Amino acid sequence: MRFLLFVGCLFILHLTTAQTPRPSGLRGTVTTSKGEPLPYAAIVVRGTSNGTITNAEGRYELVLPPGRHDIIFQYLGFQAVQRPVEISDGFQTLDIKLEEQTFRLNEVAVGKGKEDPAYSIMRRAIAKSRIHLLQVDSYTARVYSKASVTITDLPMEFMYKKQLKEAEKEANFKKGVPVLNESVVEVTFRQPNTYKQRVIATRNSQDNNFPSPNQYFQASFYRPEVAGTVSPLSPKAFAYYKFEYEGTFREQGVDISKITVIPRSYGEGVFRGTIYIIENTWAIHSLQLETIAFQGLTVKIRQQFSPVQNVWMPVNQRYDIGGRVMGVAGNGQFVVTQTFKDLKVNPAYAEDVQVIDEKVEKPATQLKKSDIRGKDLDKLIAQQKELTAKDMRRIMREYDRQATQERREKKEVPPMRSDTTITDSLANRRNIAFWDSLRTVPLTQAEIKSYVRGDSLVVVRKVEAVKDSVKKEKSAKKKTKFSPEQLITGNTWKLNRQTSLVWESLFTGFTYNTVEGYVLQPGISLGYSPVPPKDSTKKKVPAKPLPVWSLGATGRYEFGRQRFIGFGTLSYRFKSTSVSLNGGRTVEQLNPANPISPALNTITTLLFEQNFMKLYQKDFLNLNAYLRIRQKADFFGGLEYASRSELANYREDLRPWINWDRRTFTPNRPFNAEAFSGFPTHEALVLQLRASMHLGDTRYLIRNGQRVSSRNKSPLVGIQYRKAIPVGGQSSDYDFLQVGLGHSFETGIRSQFSYQLSAGGFLTNRRVYFPDFKHFLGNQFFLQQGDPTSRFRMLPYYTYSTGRRFAEGHALLETRKFLLTQILYARLAGLREQVSVHYLYTPASRNYTELVYGLDGLIPAVLPFFRLEVVTQWQDFKYQNIGFRVGTTLKFGR
């Protein structure tokens, strides 16, 4: 049966191929004068953006209509060659040899002086970069891309040899064999940041759902940053780079200067390499740069520009990525060719605007502030045929100011980017002949083998698909049926399209503490989520968000106390609003922020004889409501009635798994320097209100018409108020107020400063029990959890909890270059340094302060997510102690 299906597929493929017109064009190889192949050399049809690049073997293939064409062959560092060709039917062969580029020193064009001429060139290029960014109002382009990723080394392969063989058989994955993805996309661009993409064809050697990387192509080196790395054309480029002039050559009727880009300190966030600048227009001709990306990966970028309607556009791009992360080594090549059409140029930003470097040449005229402020800048630029680099920068700053003012007057926040992607229904079904007519970069022999194996696996998968669907149907039916092991592992039963029943695994809530002993916490919930209606074509139509209901119960069996307690929850969620009603009996930490997780406390208690978690019992009923407004403001309100009781360790002779001579379990009643921490059983009726708001606007993306909010990075202010309403003789009675401010912002490339400030206290404190105190996020274990900015490293959990007033401050500086990162190898390995200060004032804390030095990327390229910290403690600004903490750069929740 498999053989007949395979023969049938080949027959259908033959028929579809026969119906496709035979393409015509040019093919061949591009080599050096010594016959060495030039991989990824650029081939462009003169006067157009139509072109291609050679593959890794130096071979090229360019589809051309019949007629006469002038073809330009280019490779960075080599002299361009132009050849006229006459195309008739089919493909012609044309092999090209390129000679190394010769340069001349062009002192007249760049002026004289002690300063390297490169700085004058770059000042003009930087001043005009915004012009080049705004020059094109819109365009349509056909983009061909090919990604080839190869895994070259895997750690400890002997442990999973069987799985690797299965991956090779089922997913066409094999070490040393490239995984391919090709796509052809029509891109429509409109200023300032709207992109519409239509995927015409996509193909790969593993799975046709391989994601297309076209979204990364629009990064422009005319912008200040490219993927978080400072562009050599950034206004702040001179703070990060030195430049050297290598010479000038002439090509396609223009003079092109070669500039070496030298970072002042290489590593993440900066480029090094070469950029070619066209004189007089100061546009990019081409570039060859590299940088260090995430965890030491090296990214090499080549871009070749070509004139389209007198605007130099990037027609060919190549990206090489390589390195090792967590023991896995690999490399990837990513090539892109773009053919532009319907390109519209803004006439106000024509190339005839000349930029004068006032440090080299004396300008004929120079604009005043009054000539720029509030003026029509498009007309100003069109009228001024000559501008100094300084005036150009001032005009661009005024352009941004006017755009911001216009948005504020209209009370609108522009999207960071608007993307729409449509995939053609035949994109995954294009035949070989269709790809031969579209592919602009020929496949290498290794890539062809990968496709052949991938296509054969597709045939096998289709045969197995029917069997798999039957198995899946049986498995789905089995999953909806009850079985005893599901009580242990957990399960979700789909009762109907809208309703599901979820039983949580018993292992997720299995912990230990000295108050309850071993704890088993099962949970069950019933969820109702309406299904969007369907139209007559059985397709989902855009519908308004629907409400979601949930009814749940959480049990808690305490083996030490031999009792079962629990509580129930009823919740409702609609859009960004949620309301919940909760009630029952539970055991909670005295600090409601949960400074130590139950799982970590289990480890510290059983293995290290340190029972840090302190608990109390609460019989409660509460009603909570939460509202978020466009990631700008959050509001919370809650009213809770509770009967609260102090708990003790369930036994006095408790023993850990490992007995430490100098340690012993502590009572559940913590020490507090300000007041007695014990409390009688009492009642509390507490009203709690919280509000927080970002001071800046929330930027957003638009994807396929849907608005997606981005992270709001503006300062966050917050206020919290708690009111305990007396309900009897022994009940809480107080008013508590807290205000806070937090922000995180970049201080340079790959450098960031974060701070969290808060202060407050009890306005009235007629009856304040220890659970009502203001508690802080302390830590007494060598493992550090949570956000590194807002948490103390060595502060005792409850010693400085206060029933009066407090002030708390945290500041953290993450810098690209500090002490160890002054060493180049340390930066290349992905190491990052942090310095932080954590301060606490309460009536009893004696100005408690922590000074912390941290090193991220503890084991580069293998375990890059860990942080080692050295912590010093101070009180009243006098040194007290030193400690060490191991944390993680992954911000797990508490």
Secondary structure by P-SEA (a helix, b strand, c coil): caaaaaaaaaaaaaaaaaaccbbbbbbbbbbccccccccbbbbbccccccccccccccbbbbbbcccbbbbbbbcccbbbbbbbbbbcccbbbbbbbbccbbbbbcccccccccccaaaaaaaaaaaaaaaaaaccccbbbbbbbbbbbbbcccccccccaaaaaaaaacccccccbbbbbbbbbbbbbcccbbbbbbbcccccccccccccccccccccccccccccccccccccccccbbbbbccccccccbbbbbbbbbbccccccccbbbbbbbcccccccccccccccccbbbbbbbbbbbbccccccccbbbbbbbbbcccccbbbbbbbbbbbcccccccccccccccccccccccccccccccccccaaaaaaaacccccaaaaaaaaaaaaaaaaaaaaaaccccccbbbbbbbccccccccaaaaaacccccccaaaaaaaaaaaaaaaaaaaaaaaaaaaaaaaaaaaacccccccccbbbbcccccbbbbbccccccccccccccbbbbbbbbbbbbbccccccccccccccbbbbbbbbbbbbbbccccccccbbbbbcccccbbbbbbbccccccccccccccaaaaaaaaaccccccbbbbbbbccbbbbbbbccccbbbbbbbbbbbbbbbcccccccccccccccbbbbccccccccccccccccccbbbbbbbbbbcbbbbbbbcccbbbbccccccccbbbbbbbbbcccbbbbbbbbbbbcccccccccccccccccccccccccccccccccccccccccccccccccccccccccccccccccbbbbbbbbbcccccccccaaaaaabbbbbbbbbbbbccccccbbbbbbbbccccccccccbbbbbbbbbccccccccbbbbbbcccccc
